[in-house]
Amino acid sequence: MSSLEPVLMTAEDLRALEAEIARLETTARQEIAARISTAREWGDLKENSEYHDAKNDQAMLETRILLLREKQLAAEIREVETQTDTVGFGSRVSLSDDRGKEMVYTLVAVTEARPAEGRLSVESPIGRALQGARKGDRVSVPTPRGDRELTVVSIG
């Protein structure tokens, strides 16, 4: 039994994660190995900043690979909800606020959230408020300045 916390993701997110791991384990490792080899040829390693930079980059790369592998091991695949009458994991939701500003979000797992790209965690305040909402529903989202009312325009 794994002691890792489950990481919710879609099958598509898992494929992207596996592709990133493969890229890092091949191309990125080869690039850093080439940099280390080239820097070694320049002689004295004690004062060779290119060598030390490449070794630091190698350590960061290996740490990143390890973290991504742990995420892969803890992956719990959750299928995107295909029904479009209620909001759930994987739903693409169009919303409007009281000022008429429209926004579109896709509800994803915490680890896949990228708010600047419109990918919100299902565990975020907006994500929690939207769970189970239907087209036309008004939801209240707690913010530091008080609750914000949003209307569900469409679910896709």
N, CA, C and O of each residue as an XYZ file, in Angstrom:
624
protein
N       0.849     -1.176      0.000
C       0.000      0.000      0.000
C       0.893      1.237      0.000
O       1.877      1.288      0.738
N       0.568      2.211     -0.801
C       1.357      3.429     -0.933
C       1.015      4.425      0.159
O      -0.139      4.564      0.564
N       2.052      5.118      0.626
C       1.817      6.155      1.627
C       1.587      7.505      0.960
O       1.390      8.514      1.637
N       1.613      7.520     -0.374
C       1.404      8.761     -1.111
C      -0.072      9.132     -1.116
O      -0.944      8.269     -1.213
N      -0.336     10.429     -1.009
C      -1.708     10.923     -1.148
C      -2.139     10.692     -2.591
O      -1.349     10.931     -3.505
N      -3.367     10.236     -2.823
C      -3.828     10.071     -4.202
C      -3.833     11.418     -4.928
O      -4.197     12.448     -4.359
N      -3.428     11.383     -6.178
C      -3.416     12.578     -7.013
C      -4.464     12.372     -8.098
O      -4.267     11.573     -9.013
N      -5.583     13.094     -7.996
C      -6.644     12.970     -8.996
C      -6.194     13.568    -10.313
O      -5.615     14.654    -10.349
N      -6.463     12.855    -11.392
C      -6.184     13.389    -12.723
C      -6.988     12.609    -13.748
O      -7.482     11.512    -13.487
N      -7.100     13.208    -14.910
C      -7.775     12.523    -16.008
C      -6.767     11.618    -16.708
O      -5.560     11.746    -16.500
N      -7.259     10.713    -17.529
C      -6.372      9.845    -18.307
C      -5.494     10.696    -19.220
O      -4.325     10.377    -19.438
N      -6.054     11.770    -19.746
C      -5.294     12.683    -20.604
C      -4.153     13.333    -19.823
O      -3.040     13.453    -20.335
N      -4.426     13.754    -18.585
C      -3.389     14.353    -17.749
C      -2.288     13.338    -17.447
O      -1.109     13.693    -17.424
N      -2.661     12.081    -17.216
C      -1.668     11.037    -16.949
C      -0.788     10.819    -18.177
O       0.426     10.665    -18.045
N      -1.382     10.803    -19.361
C      -0.586     10.646    -20.588
C       0.390     11.807    -20.743
O       1.543     11.600    -21.122
N      -0.057     13.022    -20.454
C       0.828     14.188    -20.545
C       1.964     14.081    -19.525
O       3.108     14.416    -19.831
N       1.653     13.622    -18.330
C       2.666     13.436    -17.291
C       3.701     12.406    -17.745
O       4.903     12.625    -17.598
N       3.238     11.297    -18.289
C       4.153     10.256    -18.761
C       5.030     10.759    -19.902
O       6.207     10.406    -19.979
N       4.471     11.579    -20.786
C       5.254     12.152    -21.887
C       6.320     13.103    -21.346
O       7.446     13.119    -21.843
N       5.976     13.886    -20.343
C       6.940     14.808    -19.736
C       8.070     14.027    -19.063
O       9.237     14.394    -19.198
N       7.738     12.967    -18.347
C       8.767     12.132    -17.713
C       9.693     11.550    -18.781
O      10.914     11.575    -18.626
N       9.117     11.031    -19.857
C       9.921     10.442    -20.936
C      10.856     11.482    -21.546
O      12.020     11.189    -21.822
N      10.351     12.692    -21.757
C      11.186     13.760    -22.327
C      12.338     14.105    -21.389
O      13.479     14.258    -21.825
N      12.035     14.227    -20.108
C      13.076     14.574    -19.139
C      14.115     13.463    -19.015
O      15.309     13.734    -18.881
N      13.654     12.209    -19.059
C      14.574     11.083    -18.893
C      15.424     10.818    -20.134
O      16.423     10.103    -20.058
N      15.042     11.374    -21.251
C      15.820     11.159    -22.476
C      16.494     12.457    -22.910
O      17.672     12.676    -22.628
N      15.764     13.291    -23.578
C      16.319     14.505    -24.165
C      16.985     15.410    -23.133
O      18.128     15.828    -23.323
N      16.288     15.714    -22.051
C      16.843     16.643    -21.059
C      18.095     16.066    -20.406
O      19.075     16.784    -20.207
N      18.072     14.778    -20.072
C      19.270     14.150    -19.483
C      20.436     14.187    -20.459
O      21.569     14.465    -20.065
N      20.166     13.908    -21.728
C      21.227     13.917    -22.739
C      21.825     15.309    -22.898
O      23.040     15.459    -23.023
N      20.959     16.336    -22.894
C      21.449     17.708    -23.035
C      22.361     18.086    -21.878
O      23.410     18.695    -22.089
N      21.978     17.734    -20.670
C      22.797     18.072    -19.503
C      24.091     17.260    -19.507
O      25.151     17.788    -19.170
N      24.017     15.992    -19.881
C      25.230     15.171    -19.957
C      26.217     15.772    -20.957
O      27.423     15.780    -20.709
N      25.715     16.271    -22.073
C      26.578     16.904    -23.074
C      27.209     18.175    -22.509
O      28.387     18.441    -22.747
N      26.432     18.959    -21.766
C      26.978     20.179    -21.148
C      28.074     19.841    -20.140
O      29.103     20.514    -20.087
N      27.853     18.803    -19.348
C      28.851     18.392    -18.357
C      30.121     17.927    -19.062
O      31.229     18.282    -18.658
N      29.956     17.136    -20.109
C      31.102     16.626    -20.859
C      31.911     17.764    -21.473
O      33.140     17.773    -21.395
N      31.224     18.714    -22.078
C      31.901     19.863    -22.683
C      32.633     20.675    -21.623
O      33.778     21.077    -21.829
N      31.987     20.915    -20.506
C      32.595     21.713    -19.437
C      33.811     21.005    -18.846
O      34.776     21.662    -18.454
N      33.779     19.671    -18.777
C      34.929     18.907    -18.256
C      36.161     19.116    -19.127
O      37.290     19.154    -18.636
N      35.924     19.250    -20.422
C      37.037     19.419    -21.363
C      37.763     20.742    -21.158
O      38.887     20.910    -21.631
N      37.138     21.673    -20.464
C      37.750     22.985    -20.259
C      38.753     22.998    -19.111
O      39.334     24.037    -18.797
N      38.951     21.847    -18.493
C      40.005     21.769    -17.482
C      39.520     21.874    -16.061
O      38.456     21.361    -15.714
N      40.307     22.542    -15.237
C      40.131     22.649    -13.782
C      38.664     22.784    -13.381
O      38.022     23.800    -13.650
N      38.145     21.735    -12.730
C      36.728     21.719    -12.367
C      36.417     22.593    -11.155
O      35.269     22.995    -10.962
N      37.431     22.894    -10.334
C      37.189     23.696     -9.130
C      36.649     25.077     -9.463
O      35.797     25.605     -8.749
N      37.138     25.652    -10.535
C      36.735     27.016    -10.875
C      36.001     27.075    -12.210
O      36.025     28.091    -12.904
N      35.362     25.991    -12.550
C      34.674     25.882    -13.829
C      33.174     26.084    -13.579
O      32.456     25.135    -13.268
N      32.715     27.322    -13.719
C      31.311     27.634    -13.403
C      30.337     26.913    -14.337
O      29.241     26.543    -13.915
N      30.720     26.710    -15.590
C      29.840     25.999    -16.519
C      29.604     24.566    -16.040
O      28.487     24.052    -16.112
N      30.668     23.929    -15.550
C      30.555     22.566    -15.037
C      29.632     22.539    -13.822
O      28.732     21.703    -13.742
N      29.853     23.449    -12.880
C      29.041     23.475    -11.660
C      27.580     23.819    -11.964
O      26.670     23.264    -11.349
N      27.360     24.728    -12.907
C      25.984     25.054    -13.312
C      25.292     23.830    -13.911
O      24.134     23.548    -13.603
N      26.010     23.112    -14.764
C      25.432     21.920    -15.394
C      25.145     20.840    -14.350
O      24.116     20.169    -14.427
N      26.040     20.666    -13.379
C      25.813     19.680    -12.317
C      24.608     20.081    -11.460
O      23.818     19.223    -11.067
N      24.464     21.371    -11.171
C      23.283     21.845    -10.426
C      22.010     21.593    -11.227
O      21.004     21.145    -10.678
N      22.058     21.881    -12.523
C      20.897     21.629    -13.381
C      20.569     20.138    -13.417
O      19.399     19.755    -13.451
N      21.604     19.301    -13.409
C      21.396     17.855    -13.399
C      20.690     17.423    -12.110
O      19.772     16.604    -12.147
N      21.116     17.972    -10.984
C      20.483     17.631     -9.703
C      19.021     18.076     -9.695
O      18.151     17.342     -9.225
N      18.750     19.277    -10.213
C      17.362     19.762    -10.266
C      16.517     18.890    -11.192
O      15.359     18.600    -10.893
N      17.099     18.473    -12.317
C      16.386     17.607    -13.256
C      16.033     16.276    -12.597
O      14.900     15.808    -12.710
N      16.990     15.673    -11.918
C      16.736     14.379    -11.276
C      15.682     14.511    -10.179
O      14.866     13.608     -9.989
N      15.696     15.620     -9.465
C      14.673     15.859     -8.442
C      13.305     15.996     -9.095
O      12.321     15.438     -8.610
N      13.243     16.737    -10.192
C      11.968     16.911    -10.908
C      11.449     15.561    -11.409
O      10.260     15.270    -11.284
N      12.328     14.745    -11.969
C      11.917     13.421    -12.453
C      11.373     12.594    -11.296
O      10.337     11.943    -11.429
N      12.065     12.619    -10.164
C      11.620     11.864     -8.990
C      10.231     12.316     -8.541
O       9.370     11.485     -8.252
N      10.012     13.637     -8.480
C       8.707     14.162     -8.061
C       7.602     13.770     -9.041
O       6.497     13.418     -8.630
N       7.905     13.832    -10.328
C       6.907     13.447    -11.333
C       6.615     11.950    -11.280
O       5.473     11.533    -11.476
N       7.638     11.141    -11.016
C       7.430      9.691    -10.874
C       6.537      9.391     -9.666
O       5.664      8.526     -9.736
N       6.759     10.112     -8.554
C       5.908      9.928     -7.375
C       4.464     10.305     -7.692
O       3.526      9.626     -7.275
N       4.301     11.391     -8.431
C       2.960     11.826     -8.835
C       2.308     10.760     -9.713
O       1.119     10.472     -9.576
N       3.098     10.179    -10.613
C       2.592      9.127    -11.492
C       2.154      7.907    -10.676
O       1.104      7.324    -10.946
N       2.946      7.526     -9.692
C       2.608      6.375     -8.847
C       1.342      6.614     -8.032
O       0.579      5.685     -7.769
N       1.126      7.864     -7.636
C      -0.034      8.198     -6.805
C      -1.265      8.552     -7.633
O      -2.324      8.855     -7.082
N      -1.125      8.515     -8.953
C      -2.230      8.932     -9.827
C      -3.479      8.092     -9.598
O      -3.437      6.862     -9.561
N      -4.573      8.794     -9.450
C      -5.886      8.156     -9.365
C      -6.708      8.748    -10.500
O      -7.090      9.918    -10.471
N      -6.969      7.918    -11.492
C      -7.653      8.404    -12.691
C      -9.131      8.603    -12.392
O      -9.814      7.712    -11.886
N      -9.594      9.778    -12.715
C     -11.007     10.111    -12.566
C     -11.486     10.514    -13.945
O     -10.939     11.422    -14.570
N     -12.493      9.839    -14.398
C     -13.031     10.152    -15.719
C     -13.776     11.480    -15.675
O     -14.438     11.819    -14.695
N     -13.644     12.203    -16.751
C     -14.348     13.472    -16.886
C     -15.835     13.175    -16.958
O     -16.275     12.290    -17.691
N     -16.591     13.921    -16.192
C     -18.042     13.728    -16.212
C     -18.573     14.183    -17.565
O     -18.360     15.320    -17.985
N     -19.266     13.275    -18.233
C     -19.738     13.575    -19.582
C     -21.101     14.242    -19.597
O     -21.499     14.833    -20.600
N     -21.815     14.146    -18.488
C     -23.121     14.805    -18.469
C     -22.905     16.317    -18.429
O     -22.024     16.821    -17.733
N     -23.718     17.010    -19.181
C     -23.559     18.460    -19.245
C     -24.696     19.188    -18.550
O     -24.862     20.395    -18.724
N     -25.486     18.456    -17.758
C     -26.569     19.146    -17.054
C     -26.131     19.615    -15.669
O     -26.750     20.518    -15.106
N     -25.070     19.016    -15.104
C     -24.547     19.485    -13.817
C     -23.030     19.609    -13.891
O     -22.377     18.912    -14.667
N     -22.483     20.493    -13.085
C     -21.044     20.739    -13.056
C     -20.364     19.686    -12.193
O     -20.841     19.357    -11.107
N     -19.242     19.159    -12.687
C     -18.446     18.198    -11.931
C     -17.015     18.200    -12.434
O     -16.628     19.054    -13.233
N     -16.235     17.244    -11.967
C     -14.839     17.115    -12.366
C     -14.732     17.056    -13.885
O     -15.410     16.253    -14.526
N     -13.886     17.901    -14.459
C     -13.674     17.925    -15.900
C     -14.631     18.810    -16.670
O     -14.453     19.012    -17.871
N     -15.647     19.345    -16.002
C     -16.615     20.205    -16.699
C     -15.959     21.506    -17.150
O     -15.117     22.076    -16.456
N     -16.368     21.955    -18.327
C     -15.979     23.279    -18.821
C     -17.198     24.160    -18.585
O     -18.276     23.905    -19.122
N     -17.016     25.200    -17.777
C     -18.148     26.006    -17.317
C     -17.968     27.462    -17.726
O     -16.921     28.060    -17.481
N     -18.998     28.026    -18.352
C     -19.021     29.460    -18.646
C     -19.820     30.132    -17.545
O     -20.922     29.700    -17.209
N     -19.250     31.196    -16.986
C     -19.880     31.916    -15.879
C     -19.966     33.389    -16.202
O     -19.237     33.898    -17.053
N     -20.870     34.071    -15.511
C     -20.896     35.536    -15.577
C     -21.092     36.053    -14.161
O     -21.729     35.414    -13.324
N     -20.520     37.240    -13.916
C     -20.698     37.839    -12.592
C     -21.742     38.943    -12.671
O     -22.339     39.164    -13.724
N     -21.960     39.631    -11.567
C     -22.996     40.672    -11.508
C     -22.728     41.845    -12.443
O     -23.659     42.562    -12.811
N     -21.478     42.051    -12.831
C     -21.134     43.157    -13.738
C     -21.193     42.737    -15.199
O     -20.917     43.535    -16.095
N     -21.559     41.467    -15.437
C     -21.653     40.978    -16.809
C     -20.350     40.421    -17.350
O     -20.286     40.015    -18.510
N     -19.309     40.396    -16.525
C     -18.031     39.843    -16.965
C     -18.185     38.331    -17.110
O     -18.663     37.649    -16.202
N     -17.767     37.819    -18.278
C     -17.876     36.382    -18.522
C     -16.514     35.731    -18.383
O     -15.488     36.323    -18.719
N     -16.519     34.505    -17.882
C     -15.290     33.738    -17.727
C     -15.592     32.274    -18.003
O     -16.719     31.813    -17.823
N     -14.572     31.553    -18.442
C     -14.724     30.131    -18.735
C     -13.642     29.375    -17.968
O     -12.462     29.719    -18.038
N     -14.056     28.345    -17.237
C     -13.125     27.533    -16.462
C     -13.373     26.056    -16.736
O     -14.493     25.642    -17.035
N     -12.323     25.285    -16.629
C     -12.420     23.830    -16.637
C     -12.025     23.365    -15.248
O     -10.993     23.787    -14.728
N     -12.831     22.498    -14.635
C     -12.539     22.012    -13.288
C     -11.646     20.780    -13.369
O     -11.996     19.776    -13.988
N     -10.492     20.883    -12.732
C      -9.472     19.837    -12.804
C      -8.986     19.465    -11.407
O      -9.414     20.057    -10.416
N      -8.100     18.490    -11.334
C      -7.488     18.097    -10.064
C      -6.575     19.212     -9.561
O      -6.109     20.048    -10.335
N      -6.333     19.210     -8.271
C      -5.488     20.234     -7.645
C      -4.150     20.359     -8.361
O      -3.688     21.467     -8.635
N      -3.530     19.224     -8.663
C      -2.195     19.255     -9.261
C      -2.189     19.713    -10.711
O      -1.129     20.033    -11.249
N      -3.334     19.749    -11.347
C      -3.416     20.161    -12.746
C      -3.932     21.592    -12.892
O      -4.054     22.100    -14.006
N      -4.230     22.234    -11.776
C      -4.803     23.585    -11.817
C      -3.785     24.591    -12.348
O      -2.627     24.612    -11.930
N      -4.248     25.423    -13.278
C      -3.471     26.531    -13.804
C      -4.457     27.667    -14.050
O      -4.940     27.846    -15.168
N      -4.753     28.433    -13.001
C      -5.792     29.465    -13.105
C      -5.597     30.428    -14.272
O      -6.576     30.842    -14.893
N      -4.368     30.786    -14.578
C      -4.128     31.720    -15.684
C      -4.571     31.135    -17.018
O      -4.829     31.870    -17.971
N      -4.660     29.796    -17.082
C      -5.099     29.119    -18.301
C      -6.557     28.687    -18.209
O      -7.049     27.973    -19.083
N      -7.257     29.117    -17.148
C      -8.665     28.770    -16.995
C      -8.895     27.375    -16.445
O      -9.998     26.842    -16.571
N      -7.882     26.769    -15.839
C      -7.998     25.427    -15.256
C      -8.014     25.573    -13.737
O      -6.977     25.802    -13.115
N      -9.208     25.438    -13.146
C      -9.375     25.607    -11.702
C      -9.520     24.260    -11.008
O     -10.132     23.334    -11.539
N      -8.955     24.169     -9.826
C      -9.083     22.966     -9.014
C     -10.527     22.792     -8.571
O     -11.217     23.763     -8.258
N     -10.976     21.533     -8.548
C     -12.313     21.253     -8.030
C     -12.381     21.578     -6.542
O     -13.470     21.704     -5.981
N     -11.216     21.715     -5.897
C     -11.168     22.031     -4.475
C     -10.979     23.523     -4.198
O     -10.910     23.929     -3.038
N     -10.896     24.341     -5.246
C     -10.785     25.789     -5.071
C     -12.146     26.329     -4.629
O     -13.152     25.632     -4.758
N     -12.191     27.549     -4.115
C     -13.491     28.103     -3.720
C     -14.520     28.095     -4.859
O     -15.680     27.744     -4.645
N     -14.096     28.478     -6.056
C     -15.031     28.470     -7.190
C     -15.408     27.033     -7.538
O     -16.580     26.740     -7.775
N     -14.421     26.135     -7.571
C     -14.685     24.731     -7.888
C     -15.673     24.098     -6.927
O     -16.587     23.389     -7.348
N     -15.493     24.354     -5.630
C     -16.416     23.791     -4.633
C     -17.816     24.373     -4.799
O     -18.809     23.654     -4.696
N     -17.891     25.680     -5.058
C     -19.201     26.324     -5.204
C     -19.951     25.795     -6.424
O     -21.180     25.732     -6.420
N     -19.217     25.418     -7.458
C     -19.848     24.972     -8.702
C     -20.283     23.508     -8.697
O     -21.113     23.123     -9.522
N     -19.757     22.688     -7.808
C     -20.084     21.259     -7.794
C     -21.597     21.042     -7.758
O     -22.282     21.498     -6.843
N     -22.100     20.340     -8.767
C     -23.521     20.017     -8.827
C     -24.413     21.128     -9.360
O     -25.623     20.937     -9.490
N     -23.834     22.295     -9.674
C     -24.643     23.408    -10.191
C     -25.147     23.077    -11.595
O     -24.553     22.271    -12.312
N     -26.249     23.714    -11.968
C     -26.853     23.535    -13.291
C     -26.866     24.874    -14.028
O     -26.675     25.935    -13.433
N     -27.094     24.793    -15.332
C     -27.189     26.002    -16.147
C     -28.254     26.913    -15.551
O     -29.359     26.471    -15.236
N     -27.909     28.198    -15.398
C     -28.830     29.181    -14.841
C     -28.712     29.345    -13.335
O     -29.204     30.331    -12.785
N     -28.064     28.391    -12.648
C     -27.897     28.507    -11.191
C     -26.959     29.658    -10.848
O     -26.025     29.980    -11.583
N     -27.251     30.262     -9.699
C     -26.342     31.275     -9.137
C     -25.620     30.613     -7.975
O     -26.237     29.983     -7.117
N     -24.292     30.770     -7.963
C     -23.498     30.210     -6.874
C     -22.789     31.342     -6.149
O     -22.475     32.379     -6.734
N     -22.547     31.126     -4.886
C     -21.877     32.119     -4.057
C     -20.469     31.619     -3.752
O     -20.288     30.523     -3.222
N     -19.476     32.438     -4.095
C     -18.077     32.070     -3.888
C     -17.486     32.980     -2.818
O     -17.477     34.200     -2.982
N     -16.988     32.396     -1.717
C     -16.390     33.231     -0.679
C     -15.064     33.829     -1.155
O     -14.217     33.126     -1.706
N     -14.900     35.130     -0.935
C     -13.647     35.817     -1.251
C     -13.264     36.664     -0.040
O     -14.092     36.883      0.844
N     -12.027     37.140      0.012
C     -11.615     37.985      1.139
C     -12.473     39.248      1.294
O     -12.591     39.786      2.395
N     -13.066     39.716      0.204
C     -13.898     40.930      0.253
C     -15.383     40.627      0.379
O     -16.219     41.511      0.190
N     -15.704     39.407      0.692
C     -17.106     39.013      0.795
C     -17.484     38.064     -0.325
O     -16.704     37.829     -1.248
N     -18.672     37.527     -0.235
C     -19.120     36.559     -1.236
C     -19.282     37.203     -2.603
O     -19.694     38.358     -2.718
N     -18.950     36.438     -3.638
C     -19.100     36.880     -5.026
C     -20.121     35.960     -5.675
O     -19.994     34.737     -5.614
N     -21.125     36.546     -6.291
C     -22.186     35.776     -6.948
C     -21.825     35.547     -8.415
O     -21.483     36.483     -9.138
N     -21.907     34.290     -8.838
C     -21.644     33.927    -10.225
C     -22.833     33.144    -10.765
O     -23.470     32.383    -10.037
N     -23.124     33.338    -12.047
C     -24.210     32.620    -12.703
C     -23.625     31.645    -13.713
O     -22.743     32.005    -14.493
N     -24.115     30.409    -13.697
C     -23.674     29.393    -14.650
C     -24.385     29.667    -15.974
O     -25.606     29.545    -16.071
N     -23.609     30.038    -16.990
C     -24.157     30.347    -18.308
C     -24.287     29.073    -19.137
O     -25.310     28.854    -19.786
N     -23.254     28.236    -19.115
C     -23.306     26.970    -19.853
C     -22.328     25.975    -19.244
O     -21.376     26.342    -18.555
N     -22.596     24.706    -19.521
C     -21.744     23.614    -19.041
C     -21.405     22.759    -20.250
O     -22.298     22.337    -20.984
N     -20.133     22.503    -20.457
C     -19.735     21.706    -21.614
C     -18.744     20.647    -21.261
O     -18.311     19.892    -22.131
